[in-house]
């Protein structure tokens, strides 16, 4: 078994996550596919620090839906086949 690069796996998973999330949002308007958009958001909302000279905003929010989970699974499957 040849060793595969973990960075390539990360790229595949991120692509699966983004494409799946996009397909989930597109499927939200179709009645029989609306279940693909079911998901949760988690993280912390943006916090702003105003230091007078510099204004810094920090925040991190993840939105995971069913389609993005399916996209991740397909990406891992493709990674194993490549």
PLY file of the C-alpha trace (Angstrom):
ply
format ascii 1.0
element vertex 82
property float x
property float y
property float z
element edge 81
property int vertex1
property int vertex2
end_header
0.00 0.00 0.00
1.49 3.28 -1.01
1.49 6.14 1.46
-0.87 8.96 0.59
-0.44 12.57 1.52
-2.75 13.78 4.32
-2.82 17.22 2.72
-4.51 15.78 -0.36
-7.10 14.14 1.90
-7.74 17.50 3.57
-8.29 19.16 0.17
-10.68 16.37 -0.86
-12.64 16.65 2.41
-12.87 20.45 2.17
-14.07 20.21 -1.44
-16.67 17.63 -0.43
-17.79 19.86 2.43
-18.15 22.96 0.26
-19.83 21.21 -2.69
-22.16 19.28 -0.37
-23.10 22.45 1.51
-23.82 24.24 -1.76
-25.98 21.36 -3.01
-27.81 21.31 0.32
-28.66 25.00 0.01
-29.81 24.52 -3.58
-31.96 21.53 -2.55
-33.71 23.54 0.18
-36.20 24.92 -2.37
-37.11 21.47 -3.75
-39.81 19.89 -1.58
-38.64 16.27 -1.81
-34.95 17.19 -1.37
-35.33 19.72 1.44
-34.06 17.14 3.98
-30.57 17.57 2.50
-30.44 21.09 3.96
-31.24 19.97 7.51
-28.30 20.82 9.76
-26.89 22.78 12.64
-24.66 25.79 13.15
-22.08 25.89 15.88
-19.15 28.05 16.86
-18.90 31.48 18.41
-20.33 34.69 17.04
-18.06 37.55 16.02
-16.47 39.63 18.76
-15.09 43.07 17.88
-12.25 44.85 19.67
-11.83 48.53 18.84
-8.34 49.67 19.88
-8.65 53.12 18.38
-6.06 52.56 15.67
-6.98 48.98 14.82
-10.35 47.29 14.83
-10.22 43.47 15.12
-13.17 41.13 14.60
-12.85 37.45 15.49
-15.44 34.74 14.96
-15.81 31.16 13.83
-19.07 29.53 12.71
-19.59 26.11 11.15
-22.77 25.17 9.31
-23.02 21.44 8.70
-25.95 19.91 6.82
-26.82 16.41 5.60
-25.58 17.11 2.07
-22.17 18.26 3.35
-21.79 15.05 5.38
-22.63 13.04 2.25
-20.11 15.16 0.33
-17.39 14.39 2.89
-18.16 10.65 2.66
-17.97 10.73 -1.14
-14.71 12.71 -0.99
-13.13 10.11 1.31
-14.35 7.33 -0.99
-12.82 9.06 -4.03
-9.58 9.67 -2.11
-9.27 5.95 -1.34
-9.83 5.05 -5.00
-7.29 7.56 -6.36
0 1
1 2
2 3
3 4
4 5
5 6
6 7
7 8
8 9
9 10
10 11
11 12
12 13
13 14
14 15
15 16
16 17
17 18
18 19
19 20
20 21
21 22
22 23
23 24
24 25
25 26
26 27
27 28
28 29
29 30
30 31
31 32
32 33
33 34
34 35
35 36
36 37
37 38
38 39
39 40
40 41
41 42
42 43
43 44
44 45
45 46
46 47
47 48
48 49
49 50
50 51
51 52
52 53
53 54
54 55
55 56
56 57
57 58
58 59
59 60
60 61
61 62
62 63
63 64
64 65
65 66
66 67
67 68
68 69
69 70
70 71
71 72
72 73
73 74
74 75
75 76
76 77
77 78
78 79
79 80
80 81
